[in-house]
Amino acid sequence: MSVQPGDAVIRKATAFEAAKAVLWSFLGVRKRADYDRDSVSLSPVQVIVAGLIGGVLFVASLLLVVKLILA
């Protein structure tokens, strides 16, 4: 299989791009064009890892806020 001049090159997303996509997904705000681009460049492993890290940070921030309010 050879690459033709008109073919699009698919690149792997960076960790920052994966985190950004997961953050916007947590908020429920996604543009269709961004979703289409991310679905091509993000791997499932990147999404899962970014989602787990984002979830842990979210829960930790909630616990911190509650602890500060009750202190």
WOFEN-V372078 format. One record per residue. N is the residue number from 1. RES is the residue in one letter. PHI is phi in degrees with one decimal (999 if undefined). PSI is psi as a letter, one per 30 degrees, with the letter a starting at -180 (999 if undefined). NEAR is the number of other ideal C-beta (glycine too) atoms within 10 Angstrom. Layout:
n,res,phi,psi,near
N,RES,PHI,PSI,NEAR
N,RES,PHI,PSI,NEAR
//
This chain:
n,res,phi,psi,near
1,M,999,k,4
2,S,-111.4,l,4
3,V,-88.2,k,8
4,Q,-92.9,l,6
5,P,-57.9,f,4
6,G,-90.4,f,5
7,D,-73.1,k,9
8,A,-83.2,k,7
9,V,-97.5,k,5
10,I,-93.3,k,7
11,R,-109.5,l,9
12,K,-77.9,k,10
13,A,-72.1,l,19
14,T,-80.2,l,11
15,A,-63.1,e,11
16,F,-63.5,e,9
17,E,-65.8,e,17
18,A,-65.8,e,24
19,A,-63.1,e,18
20,K,-64.0,e,15
21,A,-64.1,e,23
22,V,-68.9,e,22
23,L,-60.5,e,15
24,W,-64.5,e,15
25,S,-69.5,e,16
26,F,-59.8,e,12
27,L,-78.4,f,8
28,G,80.3,g,6
29,V,-116.9,j,9
30,R,-141.5,k,13
31,K,-80.6,k,9
32,R,-61.5,e,7
33,A,-64.6,e,8
34,D,-66.1,e,13
35,Y,-60.9,e,13
36,D,-62.8,e,11
37,R,-65.6,e,14
38,D,-67.0,e,20
39,S,-66.3,f,10
40,V,-88.4,e,11
41,S,-93.0,f,16
42,L,-88.9,k,17
43,S,-93.0,l,11
44,P,-58.1,e,7
45,V,-64.1,e,9
46,Q,-61.3,e,20
47,V,-67.2,e,17
48,I,-64.7,e,12
49,V,-63.6,e,15
50,A,-64.4,e,22
51,G,-66.2,e,17
52,L,-64.8,e,11
53,I,-63.7,e,14
54,G,-62.8,e,16
55,G,-64.4,e,12
56,V,-64.1,e,10
57,L,-64.3,e,12
58,F,-64.8,e,12
59,V,-64.1,e,10
60,A,-62.8,e,10
61,S,-67.7,e,10
62,L,-64.1,e,10
63,L,-63.1,e,10
64,L,-64.4,e,10
65,V,-62.6,e,10
66,V,-63.3,e,10
67,K,-63.7,e,9
68,L,-66.9,e,8
69,I,-70.4,e,7
70,L,-81.7,f,6
71,A,-78.8,999,5
//
